[in-house]
Amino acid sequence: MTPTPVTWAMPGRIEVLGKHTDYGGGRVLVCAVDRGITVRAEETTGLPSTLEAVSDAYPGAIHLEAEALPTLPAGHWGRYVHTVLARLTDNFGTLRPARLTVSSDLPPASGMSSSSAMITGAAMALADLNGLPETAAWASQLPDRVALAGYAASIENGTSFGALAGRPGVGTSGGSLDHTGMLASEEGLISYAEFDPMAVLDRVPLPQEWSFVVAVSGVLAEKTGAAQELYNRGPALLADIVARWNRETGRADATVQAALRSLVGSDLASPLLPGADLTAPLPTGGDMGASPLARDERLAPLRRLAADGVERDRLDQFLLESAVLVPRAHAALRDGDLDAFAAATTTSQRLAETHLRNQIPQTIALARSAEQLGARTASSFGAGFGGSVWALVPTADADGFAADWKERYLRTEGAPETASTLVTRPGAPGRRVDPATV
């Protein structure tokens, strides 16, 4: 019996806070947005584990076989679909021949993770078309949405997930923030999550009177070529520190978060440096005592393993972002304290510029101009080296703010004409939909 065609709507996401902390096992605030990618899967005639894929954004059809690498340019959307096809075939056996039809209202390479939405949407549509969620192999490894998010991330980065063996991904060493925002969010709520162990710790509402305005810089945040090398440098630096830590301590920690937990306690329930004022510029690349992290002597065994300069800055950014700023921002949202929330996001933005070093003049200018125009706070997000900035503004003023923000940005030097703005609130998670409603 031919299965009924399956359609999945997979949203993009906003990384509210938690810049490059997920692949270190750290903490984030993340939500879905109200636009994304739609993937329709239907069985066709043809060889098993083959796909014909079409997209409304690109001409022509592509033909993919699980066991054959596609002859497509680096970064081509078809490579993401092929990665899904090959991984599902490896993990769950031969798939039905299928046709995938992809449509999107999510700006590509904008920082809202269109690539992860493509991977996650294609994986869920193909899984449902083949009845994989009804199998014991699927149910034993992927019992809930958080596990599904972790598996979708492993498809992208090529790692194993539980008993589901890895295979080459798309070339990036990212974590699970994107996929968690897409699959484990709730409409109107911002998720507070961590990734070692992987869990959604809490969800807090964004008050109805506030909305996110997103400015897409027009500088593509692609994770290919030179940009991929820059992006992967961050995970590599943290991985080197963890390897050093394990050699020195005899431990077998997989992430910086696990190493941190061994030093400060099992639950990390309270943020580090309670009450510390982080509004002043934070030192970069210097001695250990210059950072506010030096106030907590428990961190010294880990921090001294990072060399002065880029490596120390990368570790300190992770510790401050994941263990100080994200917990503070979560508590502030929970308590309705927008002043404290804004203070945390402003510090996070400065750290991205000075310590993470993944900002470009356009995203820096957008963050500054948003606050000059009256945004409550603003922050860049995504892979970096391009992408977008979100601004928190009153819902009633959001459309006008978006127009003014874009107009001001387009007058700045180096602003691409392709820049755009959109207004959103925390959206619904990915879901299977009736094709008639799409």
Protein Blocks (a to p, Z undefined) as FASTA:
>chain_A
ZZddddddddddddfbhghklmnopacdddddfbdcdddddddeddehiacdddfkbgcj
ddddfklccdddehiaklmmmmmmmmmmmmnopadddddddddfbdehklnommlmmmmm
mmmmmmmmnommmpmklmmmmmbfklmmmmmmmmmnopaehjbccdddehpacdfklmmm
mmmgcehiacdddfbdcddfbdcdddfkbccddddehiacbfehjllmmmmmmmmmmmmm
mmmmmmmnopacfbfklmmmmmnojklmacghehiackbccdehiafklpmklmpmklmm
mmmmpcghjklmmmmmmmmmmmmmmmmmmmmmmnopaklmmmmmmmmmmmmmmmnopacf
klmmmmmmmmmnopabdcdedjbjiajddddddfklmmmmmmmmmmmmmmpghiafkbcc
dddddddddddddfklZZ
